[in-house]
Structure formats: structure tokens, C-alpha cells
Amino acid sequence: MLDVITLGSAVYDIFVYTDPSDTEIIRLKHPKEKREHIAYPTGAKILIDTACFDIGGGATNTATTFSRLGFKTGTLCKIGNDFYGEQILNCLKKEKVSFLGTRGTEHTDFSIILDSKGHDRTILAYKGCSNMLRYAELKSGKIKSKWLYISSLVGESFKAAEKLAARAKSSGTKIAFNPSTYLASHGYNYLKKMLKNTDALILNREEAAMIAGNPITSQKGWSNEERLLRALFHMGPEYTVITDGAKGAYALREGAFYKAKAHKNTKIVETTGAGDAFASSFIAGLMKNKGIEYSLQMGIANAESVISHFGAHNKLLNWKEMQTAISKKPANITSA
């Protein structure tokens, strides 16, 4: 039996960097806010300074985390019979992750990340095979693990994930769920079957608000984060965690509220994969029976390592590196 199986997308990432003089950041007013946009001149042929290639996607990013931290890991995703699919398989083999998915006639997912600098990035995402994973294609009887980690999937693939989660839960497997903004935007009713079977829910602040709405409570002294966490907790999960970018993360378990501060002086090279790094590292802490506070430390340490380097999983930590990082630079965690 495997320790963990990740379920989600597998993506071939293409990072494109152009000369800053060829682009401009403009601010446009939208109905609710002002947004920054990367602008390219129309009709122009813009030379690329640098192009970098990497493997990404929720399934592969998180599988790499678990494997590097010493767990027997498998990943369940759908890829095409094409060049990108072969590159993904090569990456999984290198990371000692078992491929448990299927290969389809559709193209493998790929993304083009434009001029990613620090917090600023624009991603052009092509969804191919990842949206077409059907439950009937899975050899569900052979998919056995102590944990099932589910990241963002849509369409037929999300329906397959729901069925697999229900089956796995009935067999004693623990379920971790890390939805995307797209899934969260559908609200609680769309996700309630999955949330009912979820042991640990990890999502960002915006996604939490989409699912929980605006929870109202008469309890004085609760922060907005704690209100959201308690609302999510009543939907089923034992552990609820909200990430909040550079501010850190918040967690709730058995009525206890935790706040973990991120380090302010972390060098940010590129943020792709930071959310996956945090969420999978937090679950890895639970799998190692390290407790919620150390699990939060692990999440922050790996997320900060990822954003300090190029790529979604090039600098994911192994277990020895994780322990060293936390020992040298622990995050400030408080509980109430």
C-alpha cells in the first residue's frame, strides 16, 4: 500500500521572459477594483529573452513534495500520448513517483507563464486531458493508500474525484482537499459531497470566502479568518487551513485557532507552485504525526523555498532539508 496518492492535473509549464522595455504594466478600473495588466503592443513581434521549461500541475507538484519527504507516493492524472506527456512521465520517474493515471487521445495540459516576476504573473492555461479523467477509466480497486490528496479538477474529472473520494473514505483512507478558485466559486452546494468526505481542507482566503460566504457569529474577539475557518469546519473537515500569501496561514482544529506568520524578508523569484508546496507539506506533517503547529512550519518552509527559486518544484525540500530550514528559521506561530 502507498502512503499517499495525489489526484489532479499534470501540466507542462513554459516560462517566457521578454525585455521589460517591450511590455508595460497598466492599471484598469474594474467594477469592484483596479487591476494591473501586462500590456504588449499590438502588431509587434516581440523577441523572447529567456524561455524555461518545467513540469507543474497540482498532481505532480504535490506528488514531488510527498516523495522528497520520504513517502511512498503515486499520482493519478490523465496525460496525452504526446511530447508533453512523455516529459511528465520522465519527471515522475526521476522523483520516484508511481504513475497510476491514464493516457488519452487529448493533448496534455500546458501553461504559458508570461514575464513572471515576483508576485506578478499571467498564466495562459490550456486544459486538455486533465478535464477528461473519467471514473470508469480508473482501476479504483487497485488504488489503495493511507491518504488521498485531491487538488483542483473540473468537469468529468471532478465527478471522478468525488466518487473516488467516497470509495477511499469508506475504506479508511484519509482525504485532503485543496480546491481551486474555479471550484470554490461554485460554492458550498457544489462541493458538499467532497467536503463531507474531507479530513483536511486547505485553501486560500479568497476561496474560503467563496465557499463559506460571510459567516455571522455573535462570538466576540474572532477575526475574519477564524470566522471563515469555523464555518468551513462545520462543513465536515477535521482540519481547516487558510493560506494568506505573504501574511502566512491560519488553521483550526478541535476549536483551537492557529496563526502562522510568513517571514517578511523572503526573496521572491517566482510564485508558481507555492500553494501546492504549502498544502502538501502541511499534510505531510500530519502524515508524520508532527502535530498541527509543526505541520504549519513545514508548509511555510517549503512554500518559501519554492518562491525563492524558479519553477514549481525545483527547490522542494527533502526531509533533512525541511528539518534544517525549520530549525534555522522557524515561523512565528500562535494559538488561541
N, C-alpha and C positions, 0 to 999 in steps of 0.2 A: 504493500500500500504506500502511496505517495504521501508526503507531508502536506502538500498544497497543490492545487490545480488553479491556474488563472484562466479566466474566461473573458474574452473581449476582442479588441481589434489588433491586427498586426499591420504596421504601416512602414512604407519605405519613405524616409524623410530626405528632402533635398533642400539644403540651406543655401540661399542665394544672397550674395552681398554685392552691392553696387557702390559706385563712387558717391559719397554724400552730396556732391555738387549736382548730381543728376536727379536728386529727389528733394522733396520739401515736405515738412510737417505742417499741415493746415488744420485749423480748428473750425468745425462746423457746428451750428446750433441745431440740436435735435429737440423733439417735443419735451423731453424731460431733462436733458443735459447737453453740455457741449462735449464733443468728441474730437479726438485727434485722428487725423487720417494721413497715411503716407501717399503723397501725390507724385505721379510720374507724368512727364509731358506727353501729350497725345501725338501720335505720328512719329515719335522718335525711336531710334534704335539704340538701346542702352546696353553698353558693354557690362558684363559681369566681372567684378574684380576677383571674387573667390566663390567657388561652389563646393560645398561639403555634403557628404552623403552619410546617412546613418539609419539605423533601424529604430522605429518607435511604435507607438500604439499601446493602449492600456494592458493588453495581454502580455506582450513581450517585455515591456518596461518592468512590470511588476514581477514577472517570472524571473527576470535577471536579478532583481533585488533579493528574492527568496533564495535563489540558487547560490548567490555570492555569500549569503549569510548562513549557508550550510544546510539548507533544507533540500530534501528530495522533491523536485519540482517538475510539474508538467504544465503545458499550456494548451488551451483549447481555443482555436481560432480557425478561420477559413481564409485560405490564400489561393491565388490563381496559379495556373501552370505557366508561369512566365518568369522573366528575369528577376523581377522584384520578389516573387515568391521564393525563388532559389536563394536569394541573398538573405531572406528572413530565416530559412531553414539552416543555412550555414551559420548564422549568428546564434541560433538556438543551440546548435550542436556545440559550438565553441563555449557557450555558457553552461553546458551540461544540463539543458532543459529538454525534457521529452516532449516531442510534438504529438499531441493527441487529437488534433483537428482534422480537417478535410481540405481537399483541393478542388476548386470549382472551375467552371469554364469562364467565369467573370474575371476581370482584371483584379490584381492585388491592389489594395488601398495604397495611395501615396499622397504625400503632402509637399507643398512648396512653401517654405518659410521665407518670407521676404524681409531682407535687411533687419534681422533680429539683433537688437542692441539693448542689453539690459532688460528693462521692463517692456520695451516697445517691440512688438512683433505682429505681423499679419500673416495668417496661415491660409493658404488655398488648399482645401482638403477634398480629395476625391474618394468617395465611398463606393467601393466595388464589392468584393467578396464578403467583407465583414457584415454587411447588412443582409446577407443571403444564407446565413447558417440556420438550417432547419433541424428541429429536434429529431426528426426521422433519420437524419444523417449521422447522428451521434450513436456511438456504441456505449450507451449510457450504463449498461450492466457492467462494463469494464472500467468505468470511470469512478475510481474509488480513492478517496483522500481524506485526511483529517480535517482539512479546511478547503473551502471553495471560495476563491476571491473573484468577484464579478465586477468588472468595470463597465464603461459605457457601451451599450449596444442598442441599435434601433431596429424597427421593423420586425421581420421574421426572426432575426437573431435575438431580440429581446424576449419574444414569446418563447423561444427555445430556452433562454436563460431562466425564465420563470419556471418552466416545467422541470428543468434540471435542478434548480434550487430546491423545489418542493420534494423531489425524489431524494436528493442528497440529505436534506434536513431529516427526512423520515428514517434515514439510515444512520443518523448520529453525526453527520458531518456538520461542522460549524460554517456559517456563511458570513462573508464580509462583502459589503456592497459599497461601491464608490461611483455613484451616478454622475452623469454629465449635466451641464446646464440644459441641454436639449431634453433629457429625460425629466429633470426636475421641473421644467416649465410646464409639463403636463399635469403637475400637481399630485396630491396625495391619492386621489381615487384611482389614478392610472397606475400608481406604484404600490398600492396597498398589499397586493399579493406578495410582492417581493419583500416589502418591509416586514410583513408578518413572519417571514422565514429568516430575517436578517438578525445575526448576533451582534455584528459591529458595523455601524454606518458611519462612513467618513465622507464629508462633502464640504464645499466652500460656503462662505457666508451667503452669497447670492443664491446658491442652490437650496440652502437651508430655508431661506425666507420663501422661496417659491413653493416648497413642499409644506412648510408649517404655516404659511400665511403670516398674520400678525397676531401671535398668541397674546391673549389678555389674561392677566393674573392679578389678584389682589395682594400677592406676596410682595412686601416692600423690600427694597435692597437688591433685587435681582437685576442684573444687567440684561441688555437685549440679547446677548449671546446665551446667557443662562436660560432666558425665557424660550429661545428657539430650541435649545438642547432638550429642555424638559418637555416641550411639545413633541419633538421627534422621539424622545424616549417612550412616550405613551403610545406610539405607533408600532412598537414591537421590539426594537433593538435593545440589547443589554448594554452595549457601549455606543455612545453617540459622540462624534467628534466633528468640530467645525474648524476649518483652516481659514486664516485671515491674512494671507500674503505676508508682507514684511512685519506685521504685528505679531504673528505666531499662530497659536491654535488654542482651542478650548475643548474640554471634554467633560462628560458626565457619566458617572456610574454609581448605582445604588445611592442616589441622592447627593453624592459628593461632586462638587464642581471644581474643575481644574483649569488653570490658565498657564500656558507656556509661552514665554516671550522669545521671539527670534532675536538673534544678535544683530545689532544695528550696523556694525561695521563689516558685514559680509560683502565681499566683492561679487557683483552680479555681472556675469558674462552673457548669460542667455538662460531663459527661464523654462524652456520646453522640458517637460517631464518632471518638474518639481512636485506637482500634486501627486503623481504616481509614486514618486520616491517617498514622500511623506506617508501616504496612506499604507503602502505595502510594508514600510519599515515599522509603522505602528502595529500592524497586525503581526509582523514577525516578532515583536516584543511580547505580545500576548502569547504567541506560539511557544516562546521560550520561557513562559511563566515569569516574566520580569516585572509584572505589575504595570498599572496604567501610567505612573509617573516616568518610569524608565522607558516605557514604550513611546511616550511623547518625546523624550530625549532622543530616542532613535530616529523618530520621524523628522525632527528638526535637523539633526546631524546629517542625515542623508540628503534631505532637500537642499540644505545649504551647500553640501558638497557638489550636488548636481548643478546648481545655478552658478557655481564658481568656475565652471568649465563648459566647453562646448558639448552639445549632444544630450539626449535624454537619459542615457545610462552609461556613458563612458567613465564617469567617476562615481558610480555607485560603490559603496563601501563593502568590504568583506567584514566578517565578524571581528577580527582582530583590529582592523582599522576603525570599526564602529566604536569599540570599547575605548580605544585611544582617543578618538575625537571627543567623546563624551567626557572622558577623564580630564582632558586638557581644556575643554571649553564647554562646560555644562550650561544648558539653558536654564533660565530662572523660571521655576515652576512653583505656583502657589495653589493651595486648595482651600475650600471652604465647605 
